[in-house]
Amino acid sequence: MINYVQIQYQLRTKLLEIYFKANAGHIGSSLSCIDIIISIFANKTAEEKFILSKGHAAAALYVILNNTGEINDDVLSTFYQNGTKLSAHPSANSFFNIPFALGSLGHGFPIACGIAKANKIHSNNKFIYVLMSDGETNEGTTWEAAHFAIIHKLDNLILIIDKNKLQGFGNTSDVLGDTADLHKWKSIGFDVVEVDGHDINLLNTTIQDFKIKTGKPKLIIANTIKGKGVDFMENKLEWHYLPMNSKLYEEAKISLNNNYNA
Ligand SMILES: Cc1ncc(C[n+]2csc(CCOP(=O)(O)OP(=O)(O)O)c2C)c(N)n1
């Protein structure tokens, strides 16, 4: 078992720093999924693709690519600025690990299904990893792509849903019901496991188990907390869109420190 606490703390600290500097929103969304992306990058090979379908959490991907050396510190500090390669939502081909423009919800998952099918045709044994948000599974394209994945037996597809139960304007359950429900996805033909989305070791073993199973597309429902790590942001709808002022930025850093360095 690897102790991930320091990396969870460091990357969250970086996230707060770039969001504060940019005066940008979507902090809650990035804090929700950063542990999942850490796990994906711990498991995927260099040639395999990852698609951040919930593109509004681009900053979470940027700090991880900064950690792996793909995005240097100077570029990271340009997040959200005019002319940057690090726009609020990922720009196509800005980096090897950012192969598509994302952020219009419901598009990344269908793209991933197409890549999985192509990988099968080429028999290249590559997996494709895709991260969606639970609100995003409301999108109709999700269900067309899901059925495509099933009929083509895309067992090289690993879909992870960041299930934090909140979306931009309310609880997901109040908007369209639970479209990230384990039984729904199982019943249409996915191999599904539900785990704690902040437990990186558990996410790792789930991905590794899935990589040796054949026949069905795979789904990890990752139960998460929107704003995870900053007490006053956790499970609070307003931290979907709010930027931090300097007082709240200082408080957020203290809260992170208490939660990860105690
Ligand atoms: C097609 C489309 N419609 C609307 C939006 C605006 N938008 C950005 S994030 C979001 C909702 C976010 O909730 P959820 O999908 O659950 O993601 P979370 O941040 O909670 O992980 C919306 C509606 C969008 N990006 N794309």
Ligand as a Chemical Component Dictionary entry (heavy atoms), coordinates in Angstrom:
data_LIG
# 
_chem_comp.id                   LIG 
_chem_comp.type                 NON-POLYMER 
_chem_comp.pdbx_formal_charge   1 
_chem_comp.three_letter_code    LIG 
# 
loop_
_chem_comp_atom.comp_id 
_chem_comp_atom.atom_id 
_chem_comp_atom.alt_atom_id 
_chem_comp_atom.type_symbol 
_chem_comp_atom.charge 
_chem_comp_atom.model_Cartn_x 
_chem_comp_atom.model_Cartn_y 
_chem_comp_atom.model_Cartn_z 
_chem_comp_atom.pdbx_ordinal 
LIG C1  C1  C 0 -23.282 20.381 -22.683 1  
LIG C2  C2  C 0 -22.992 21.240 -21.498 2  
LIG N1  N1  N 0 -24.001 21.863 -20.845 3  
LIG C3  C3  C 0 -23.747 22.654 -19.782 4  
LIG C4  C4  C 0 -22.455 22.861 -19.361 5  
LIG C5  C5  C 0 -22.174 23.793 -18.197 6  
LIG N2  N2  N 1 -21.743 23.042 -17.013 7  
LIG C6  C6  C 0 -20.460 22.991 -16.626 8  
LIG S1  S1  S 0 -20.232 22.003 -15.307 9  
LIG C7  C7  C 0 -21.904 21.647 -15.213 10 
LIG C8  C8  C 0 -22.489 20.718 -14.212 11 
LIG C9  C9  C 0 -21.527 20.057 -13.388 12 
LIG O1  O1  O 0 -22.079 19.032 -12.579 13 
LIG P1  P1  P 0 -21.518 17.600 -12.743 14 
LIG O2  O2  O 0 -21.631 17.272 -14.198 15 
LIG O3  O3  O 0 -22.129 16.652 -11.801 16 
LIG O4  O4  O 0 -19.971 17.814 -12.409 17 
LIG P2  P2  P 0 -19.201 18.037 -11.022 18 
LIG O5  O5  O 0 -18.544 19.355 -11.168 19 
LIG O6  O6  O 0 -20.199 17.997 -9.910  20 
LIG O7  O7  O 0 -18.236 16.923 -10.947 21 
LIG C10 C10 C 0 -22.595 22.300 -16.209 22 
LIG C11 C11 C 0 -24.049 22.205 -16.399 23 
LIG C12 C12 C 0 -21.423 22.198 -20.062 24 
LIG N3  N3  N 0 -20.125 22.310 -19.693 25 
LIG N4  N4  N 0 -21.709 21.389 -21.119 26 
# 
loop_
_chem_comp_bond.comp_id 
_chem_comp_bond.atom_id_1 
_chem_comp_bond.atom_id_2 
_chem_comp_bond.value_order 
_chem_comp_bond.pdbx_ordinal 
LIG C1  C2  SING 1  
LIG C2  N1  SING 2  
LIG C2  N4  DOUB 3  
LIG N1  C3  DOUB 4  
LIG C3  C4  SING 5  
LIG C4  C5  SING 6  
LIG C4  C12 DOUB 7  
LIG C5  N2  SING 8  
LIG N2  C6  DOUB 9  
LIG N2  C10 SING 10 
LIG C6  S1  SING 11 
LIG S1  C7  SING 12 
LIG C7  C8  SING 13 
LIG C7  C10 DOUB 14 
LIG C8  C9  SING 15 
LIG C9  O1  SING 16 
LIG O1  P1  SING 17 
LIG P1  O2  DOUB 18 
LIG P1  O3  SING 19 
LIG P1  O4  SING 20 
LIG O4  P2  SING 21 
LIG P2  O5  DOUB 22 
LIG P2  O6  SING 23 
LIG P2  O7  SING 24 
LIG C10 C11 SING 25 
LIG C12 N3  SING 26 
LIG C12 N4  SING 27 
# 
